[in-house]
Amino acid sequence: MEIIVSNELGVRAVVLTLRAKGSALSFRLFPMVHIGTQAYFDTVRRQADACDVIVAEGVGDAKSVSRLTSSYRLAARNKRLGLVVQDLKADSFTAPTIRPDLDGPGFSEGWRRVPLGDRLMMSLLAPTLGVFLRGFGTRGMLARFLTVDDEDDFRAESTEVMPEFDDLIGGSRDKLLVDALAGLHEQRRHEPGTVAVVYGAEHMRAVVRELRARFGYVVRDAEYVTVFSL
């Protein structure tokens, strides 16, 4: 199943709609790439605001978060790319929004559990990559690293190499997200409506897997939204 597609046309996000037999509720998944055109982010905001409730990503403020996100923030300063950093936060929507994510202290606590060597490596790698992309990056270069589907699971490999780091950015946040969606299913499954899930693309594997396993939700529709063209 495609989530983020990268090919000669550019990079496109696949907006998935999930439905289940016996439930009046639909889930619409917006897999996010954190750097793209303003048109991409405006499209997601407009479509998500048309839903009944939005479940949005958003880690709280922490110094470690700023270091880890420096790669794409620095890349966006490359004027030749013509791209911007994601500006969609939980408070940027007009529809009712919830944010089942780690707050700043929670993320900092998890960061301290990551071995020192891994922390140092990631703290150096992210800004170094960002500086390179700011000076020399191209859209084609970015596109090569953005493909996400349910077969090529980069996180499965990173779990073996840096399990504490992967749990911080992936597993623990996946659980918060999926538990929130499960709660919405229990509360609203008898009411026609749509839940928008605006979250990083890597988290969508867990959403599709768990909603299918727990409640029988399956993908019924897919729409391609351009993140950026080449």
Secondary structure, DSSP 8 states (H G I E B T S, - for coil): -EEEEEETTEEEEEEEEEE-TT--EEEEEEEE-SEE-HHHHHHHHHHHHTSSEEEE------HHHHHHTHHHHHHTT-TTT--EE----GGG-SS-EE--S--HHHHHHHHHHS-HHHHHHHHHHHHHHHHHHHHH--HHHHHTT--EESSS-HHHHHHHH-HHHHIIIIIHHHHHHHHHHHHHHHHHTTS-EEEEEEEEGGGHHHHHHHHHHHH--EEEEEEEEEEEE-
